[in-house]
Each structure stands twice: as C-alpha cells, then as structure tokens.
Amino acid sequence: MRKRLLTASPKEILAMSKKELLEAIRLSEGRVVMACARCRGPNLVDGVSNAEVVAAFGADIVLLDTYDVKDPCIPGLPSKNPADDEVPELRKVQIKLGRGWTLREIRELIGRPVGVLLTYAPEDMRESLIEHYGNIFATRETARIAAELGADIIYIGGWGEECYSMVEEIVSEVGKKVIIEFGRPHGPGLLGFSAPLHGTELITEKEIKRIIDTGVDIIGLPAPGTYPGWTIQHASHLVKLIHDHGVLASLGIHTSQEGSNVEIIQRIGIYAKMAGADIIELGDSGFTEQMVPPENIMALSIAIKGRRHTYRRMAFSILR
C-alpha cells in the first residue's frame, strides 16, 4: 500500500525500500522536514546525541553531517568500546565520543530515515578541509561504505565537471538501493571557487539538467530568501524544471541562517513550499556548530504541516 511519509509510523518508514521512500516523500506534498545533526562537535544536550534531538523535535529525515564513514562517531552516545570514552580530554568536558555506531543502528535508535553528507572537493583543497570537516569526501569507496553501514540517503555536494563524474560513479555503485541527492553548496561551499557568483549564477538550468543526467533522485537548492537574489519565482522555476524530469526537489535553509529566529524560519519554510519543494532542509550549525536550534525544527514543521502532523511525528514511539 502506498504510504505518505507524513503519516507513516517509524517501523513503516524503516521498512520502506528506496522506491517506496521516494514515493512517500512525493505523496507528502511538500510537508517533509530534513534536518542536519553534526557529528564533528559535541552533542547539544547532555547525554543525548544530536541525531536524537533532531528526531525528537519533528524532523522526518535526519542527515548526519561530518560523519566519517571510516571512523564513525556520534557524540552523546557511549562508544561501543568504553575505553574510547576514557580519553582525559573527553572526561574534562563530559562528552562521550560515540565511536563505532553505524548508520543502521542510528536509524533504528531514532526511527527515521538517515542520510549522510559526502562532499566533493579538489585534491588540493582536501588537506585544509579535513581539519574542519573531517574526512567526509565523496568517492566510490566512501559511498559504498555508507551504503553498507545502512544509509537511506547519500547527499553529495560539490562543484565542477569532476564532481558530476563522481556523482555518476556513486549512482552506479549504490544508486539501486540508496537515494542519491545532489546539493549545490553555497556559503562555505564557495570557498576556493574562482569566479564571484551573483544570485541566479549559483546554478544554471544547464547544470541542473547535467545533474539530472547523472541519475540522482533529489536535487537540493537554496530556499528562497537564503541566497542573494534567490526569489520565490526563481526557485519555483528551477523546481518545475527538476519535477518535469521526474526528480524530487529539496530547498534548504543553510549558511547559519537556520539559526535565525522562529519567525524567519517559518517564513522561509512557507516560501519554499510555495516554490514547490518536496523536502525542506535545515542546516547543521545553527550557531553552535552542532545542530539547528531544536525549536526551529519544530517551528518549521508546524509552519508547513501544522500541529497535528508535527506532534504525531514527535510523539510516535519507535516501537510502532
């Protein structure tokens, strides 16, 4: 039976195939919230991982940012090997490293589909980026490991022709079982980019068609009001182009604007829904480099789908 993600229980969601999950998102009519939980930083709430908090405040999908598939850590959870949490520096700040948790275990813990962010970066930039983001680069190998660890979604961000080639490789490697989303980064994603960008130059129709040709399932773009010159009209035009090719569109609130006040988050959420978004994303940092303020997740959810659906998602037991 076809089921909307909007109303599906945790067990129903986790039992969905890739095809069923994509259809459940499509049937939810722009009322799906995906929020980031950052792993390369402490947990926001004592004794609870950021992924758990994100799920508890109404996110339908949880995207783990800075999750290193070769050295997985989820701060706030106890490490599988207790000795990993006995490092003196960790004990001083009362943080458990959460080493060894797989994506499959996290999705079972929170009762939500779980995605992992992988980013494309040229070789000459990787060493400097690793210091801040960790080793989260998009390769055929890291995508394969993410799929083996239980990812429902692999979110790839990047620039340039080499990036498209990498996306094609990843789609070929894991695309039959895992949802592949391509997101065009802005803000920190522009660092090292040679030409200044203005408004609609962030991504063109030609580039969107090129991305669609790689075989991705979702394309992520900025939500209206989150990038200079990025209007409802322009976002709507690009979303229609994406939909016309049978791909889902996700519009996101990133670049730390996800840490704005509730009223701004709700307004942008309505703008994104007006533009035709299937998914509305909330970025990872907020203001703490940990996760978006929890109240903003709940506020966005209430704005785009009302209290009934928001409270149900928050209250559903993972046993149902």
URBELBEL-V403087 format. One record per residue. N is the residue number from 1. RES is the residue in one letter. SS is DSSP state (A for helix, B for strand, O for the rest). Layout:
N;RES;SS + N;RES;SS
This chain:
1;M;O + 2;R;O + 3;K;O + 4;R;O + 5;L;O + 6;L;O + 7;T;O + 8;A;O + 9;S;O + 10;P;A + 11;K;A + 12;E;A + 13;I;A + 14;L;A + 15;A;O + 16;M;O + 17;S;O + 18;K;A + 19;K;A + 20;E;A + 21;L;A + 22;L;A + 23;E;A + 24;A;A + 25;I;A + 26;R;A + 27;L;O + 28;S;O + 29;E;O + 30;G;O + 31;R;O + 32;V;B + 33;V;B + 34;M;B + 35;A;B + 36;C;B + 37;A;B + 38;R;B + 39;C;O + 40;R;O + 41;G;O + 42;P;O + 43;N;O + 44;L;O + 45;V;B + 46;D;O + 47;G;O + 48;V;B + 49;S;O + 50;N;A + 51;A;A + 52;E;A + 53;V;A + 54;V;A + 55;A;A + 56;A;A + 57;F;O + 58;G;O + 59;A;O + 60;D;O + 61;I;B + 62;V;B + 63;L;B + 64;L;B + 65;D;B + 66;T;O + 67;Y;O + 68;D;O + 69;V;O + 70;K;O + 71;D;O + 72;P;O + 73;C;B + 74;I;O + 75;P;O + 76;G;O + 77;L;O + 78;P;O + 79;S;O + 80;K;O + 81;N;O + 82;P;A + 83;A;A + 84;D;A + 85;D;A + 86;E;O + 87;V;O + 88;P;A + 89;E;A + 90;L;A + 91;R;A + 92;K;A + 93;V;O + 94;Q;O + 95;I;O + 96;K;O + 97;L;O + 98;G;O + 99;R;B + 100;G;O + 101;W;O + 102;T;O + 103;L;A + 104;R;A + 105;E;A + 106;I;A + 107;R;A + 108;E;A + 109;L;A + 110;I;A + 111;G;O + 112;R;O + 113;P;B + 114;V;B + 115;G;B + 116;V;B + 117;L;B + 118;L;B + 119;T;B + 120;Y;O + 121;A;O + 122;P;O + 123;E;A + 124;D;A + 125;M;A + 126;R;A + 127;E;A + 128;S;A + 129;L;A + 130;I;A + 131;E;A + 132;H;A + 133;Y;A + 134;G;O + 135;N;O + 136;I;O + 137;F;B + 138;A;O + 139;T;O + 140;R;A + 141;E;A + 142;T;A + 143;A;A + 144;R;A + 145;I;A + 146;A;A + 147;A;A + 148;E;A + 149;L;A + 150;G;O + 151;A;O + 152;D;O + 153;I;B + 154;I;B + 155;Y;B + 156;I;B + 157;G;B + 158;G;O + 159;W;O + 160;G;A + 161;E;A + 162;E;A + 163;C;A + 164;Y;A + 165;S;A + 166;M;A + 167;V;A + 168;E;A + 169;E;A + 170;I;A + 171;V;A + 172;S;A + 173;E;A + 174;V;A + 175;G;O + 176;K;O + 177;K;O + 178;V;O + 179;I;B + 180;I;B + 181;E;B + 182;F;B + 183;G;B + 184;R;O + 185;P;O + 186;H;O + 187;G;A + 188;P;A + 189;G;A + 190;L;A + 191;L;O + 192;G;O + 193;F;O + 194;S;O + 195;A;O + 196;P;O + 197;L;O + 198;H;O + 199;G;A + 200;T;A + 201;E;A + 202;L;A + 203;I;O + 204;T;O + 205;E;A + 206;K;A + 207;E;A + 208;I;A + 209;K;A + 210;R;A + 211;I;A + 212;I;A + 213;D;A + 214;T;O + 215;G;O + 216;V;O + 217;D;O + 218;I;B + 219;I;B + 220;G;B + 221;L;B + 222;P;B + 223;A;O + 224;P;O + 225;G;O + 226;T;O + 227;Y;O + 228;P;O + 229;G;O + 230;W;O + 231;T;O + 232;I;A + 233;Q;A + 234;H;A + 235;A;A + 236;S;A + 237;H;A + 238;L;A + 239;V;A + 240;K;A + 241;L;A + 242;I;A + 243;H;A + 244;D;A + 245;H;O + 246;G;O + 247;V;O + 248;L;B + 249;A;B + 250;S;B + 251;L;B + 252;G;B + 253;I;B + 254;H;O + 255;T;O + 256;S;O + 257;Q;A + 258;E;A + 259;G;A + 260;S;O + 261;N;O + 262;V;A + 263;E;A + 264;I;A + 265;I;A + 266;Q;A + 267;R;A + 268;I;A + 269;G;A + 270;I;A + 271;Y;A + 272;A;A + 273;K;A + 274;M;A + 275;A;O + 276;G;O + 277;A;O + 278;D;O + 279;I;B + 280;I;B + 281;E;B + 282;L;B + 283;G;O + 284;D;O + 285;S;O + 286;G;O + 287;F;O + 288;T;O + 289;E;O + 290;Q;O + 291;M;B + 292;V;O + 293;P;O + 294;P;A + 295;E;A + 296;N;A + 297;I;A + 298;M;A + 299;A;A + 300;L;A + 301;S;A + 302;I;A + 303;A;A + 304;I;A + 305;K;A + 306;G;A + 307;R;A + 308;R;A + 309;H;A + 310;T;A + 311;Y;A + 312;R;A + 313;R;A + 314;M;A + 315;A;A + 316;F;O + 317;S;O + 318;I;O + 319;L;O + 320;R;O
